Amino acid sequence: MRNEETTRVHQIDISQPITVALQMALVDLLKSWVIQPTAVTSHLSGGIAAAYVVGTLKFEEAMGVVYFRGRLALKHQMISPLSAGVLAAGIIFEKAADYIKDTTRGKFVVTCVNIPDGVTRSEDSAAIDEVASQLDKDGLFARRLKVPLAYYSHHMQNMAQDYTNILREILHTPRSWTGAILSSPVTGEILTSIVYQSRMIIM
């Protein structure tokens, strides 16, 4: 077994498929115990597992979606001249704007409001270092996540078209839900299989 220094588990093309496979395995385990969800929502790559739960993706399709997402992300990470990442910060969304305004190096955006007083931000590495240092000085929580890309930011635009093309090849006719309700984690909107699969293709 590899140690912390040599493990590849945080490598983007490995960590994402592992995570989604484990999520779907837990779904199947619960199903074997006759435990079926009546409603699901999702966050980040959890949306792929959520699509599996409600039946719009088969297991193989879901693994294809996350595999190619990871492979393309790794490819574009290697050719991108910018170093980037994600910073978790213990501040409210409105307060994050102040740190964005005061940043002098790099570029970043608020990507997720996880809890009322906690956000994640996808940023250029230079901006992460600057903001993390300032948050620390202000006595606020700041932790850089072990991911090499700035998800849901301008950094992801380079792979968007390639990913869209691949998804159009592996995702064909949308299937109906199996009974569970799938809602948007942002708006609470109840999604249909056609709407959700369309969003997966363009996200």
C-alpha positions in Angstrom: 0.0 0.0 0.0 1.3 3.5 -0.9 2.0 6.1 1.7 0.9 9.7 1.8 3.9 10.8 -0.3 3.4 8.3 -3.1 -0.3 7.7 -3.2 -2.2 8.6 -6.4 -5.6 8.7 -4.8 -5.7 12.5 -5.0 -4.9 12.4 -8.7 -7.9 13.9 -10.5 -8.5 11.0 -13.0 -8.4 8.5 -10.1 -10.1 10.2 -7.2 -13.3 11.1 -9.0 -14.1 7.6 -10.4 -13.3 6.1 -7.0 -15.6 8.6 -5.2 -18.5 8.0 -7.6 -18.0 4.2 -7.6 -18.2 4.2 -3.8 -21.3 6.3 -3.8 -23.1 4.0 -6.2 -21.9 0.9 -4.3 -23.5 2.4 -1.1 -26.7 2.9 -3.1 -26.6 -0.8 -4.2 -25.8 -1.9 -0.6 -28.8 0.0 0.7 -31.0 -1.5 -2.1 -29.9 -5.0 -1.0 -31.3 -4.1 2.4 -34.6 -3.0 0.8 -33.8 0.6 1.6 -34.9 2.8 -1.3 -34.6 6.6 -1.3 -37.7 8.7 -2.0 -35.8 11.8 -2.9 -32.2 12.7 -3.6 -30.1 15.8 -4.2 -26.4 16.2 -4.9 -23.2 18.2 -4.8 -20.5 18.4 -7.4 -19.6 14.9 -8.7 -22.3 13.5 -6.4 -24.7 14.5 -9.2 -23.5 11.6 -11.2 -24.3 9.1 -8.4 -27.7 10.9 -7.9 -28.5 10.3 -11.6 -27.7 6.6 -11.0 -30.0 6.5 -7.9 -33.0 7.8 -9.9 -32.3 5.6 -12.9 -31.4 8.1 -15.6 -27.9 6.6 -15.8 -26.9 3.0 -15.8 -23.8 2.1 -13.6 -21.6 1.8 -16.7 -22.8 5.1 -18.1 -22.2 6.9 -14.8 -18.7 5.5 -14.6 -18.1 6.7 -18.2 -19.3 10.2 -17.3 -17.0 10.5 -14.3 -14.0 8.7 -16.0 -13.9 11.0 -19.0 -14.5 14.0 -16.7 -11.4 13.0 -14.7 -9.3 12.2 -17.8 -10.1 15.5 -19.6 -9.5 17.4 -16.4 -6.1 15.8 -16.0 -5.3 16.5 -19.7 -6.2 20.2 -19.4 -4.4 20.5 -16.1 -1.2 19.3 -17.7 -1.4 21.7 -20.6 -2.7 24.7 -18.8 -0.2 27.4 -18.0 -2.1 28.4 -14.8 -1.9 26.7 -11.4 -5.2 26.5 -9.7 -7.2 25.0 -6.9 -10.1 25.3 -4.4 -10.1 27.0 -1.1 -12.7 26.3 1.6 -13.4 29.3 3.7 -15.4 29.9 6.9 -17.2 33.1 5.8 -20.6 34.0 4.6 -21.2 34.6 0.9 -21.6 38.3 1.3 -18.3 38.7 3.2 -16.5 36.7 0.5 -17.1 39.6 -1.9 -14.8 41.8 0.3 -11.9 39.3 -0.1 -12.5 39.0 -3.9 -12.4 42.8 -4.2 -9.1 43.1 -2.2 -7.2 40.4 -4.1 -4.2 41.7 -6.0 -2.9 38.5 -7.5 -4.7 36.0 -9.8 -8.5 35.5 -10.2 -11.1 33.6 -8.2 -14.8 33.1 -7.9 -17.2 31.8 -5.2 -18.3 28.4 -6.5 -20.4 26.8 -3.7 -22.2 28.0 -0.6 -22.0 24.8 1.4 -23.5 26.1 4.7 -24.6 29.6 5.8 -21.2 30.5 7.0 -19.0 28.4 4.7 -18.2 28.8 1.0 -15.7 27.2 -1.4 -13.9 29.2 -4.0 -12.1 28.1 -7.1 -9.1 30.2 -7.7 -5.7 30.8 -9.3 -3.0 29.5 -6.9 -1.6 33.0 -6.4 -5.1 34.2 -5.3 -5.6 31.2 -3.0 -2.3 31.9 -1.2 -3.2 35.6 -0.8 -6.8 35.0 0.4 -5.9 32.1 2.7 -3.2 34.3 4.4 -5.7 37.1 4.9 -8.4 34.8 6.3 -5.8 33.4 8.7 -4.8 36.9 9.8 -8.5 37.6 10.4 -8.9 34.5 12.5 -11.2 32.7 10.0 -11.1 29.2 8.8 -9.3 28.6 5.5 -8.2 25.3 4.0 -6.9 24.5 0.6 -8.5 21.3 -0.7 -6.5 18.5 -2.3 -7.7 19.1 -5.8 -5.5 20.4 -8.6 -8.3 22.2 -10.5 -10.5 25.2 -9.9 -13.9 23.6 -10.4 -16.8 25.6 -11.7 -14.5 28.5 -12.7 -12.9 29.9 -15.8 -10.3 27.2 -15.6 -12.9 24.6 -16.6 -13.9 26.3 -19.8 -11.0 24.9 -21.8 -12.4 21.3 -21.4 -16.1 22.1 -21.8 -16.4 21.4 -25.5 -14.4 18.2 -25.4 -16.5 17.0 -22.4 -19.8 17.9 -24.1 -18.8 16.0 -27.2 -17.9 12.9 -25.2 -21.1 13.0 -23.2 -23.2 13.3 -26.4 -21.5 10.0 -27.5 -22.1 8.0 -24.3 -25.5 9.4 -23.2 -28.3 8.6 -25.6 -32.0 8.4 -24.9 -32.9 9.8 -21.4 -34.7 7.3 -19.2 -37.5 7.9 -16.8 -37.0 8.1 -13.1 -37.4 5.0 -11.0 -39.6 6.8 -8.5 -37.2 8.8 -6.4 -37.4 12.6 -6.7 -34.2 14.5 -7.8 -34.0 18.1 -6.8 -31.5 20.9 -7.6 -29.2 21.6 -4.6 -29.2 25.3 -5.6 -32.9 26.1 -6.3 -34.7 23.1 -4.8 -36.4 22.6 -8.3 -37.6 19.1 -9.0 -35.8 17.9 -12.1 -37.0 15.6 -14.8 -34.7 13.0 -16.5 -34.6 15.0 -19.8 -33.8 18.3 -18.0 -31.2 16.7 -15.8 -29.4 14.9 -18.6 -29.4 18.0 -20.7 -27.8 19.9 -17.9 -25.2 17.2 -17.4 -24.2 17.6 -21.1 -23.8 21.3 -20.9 -22.5 21.7 -17.3 
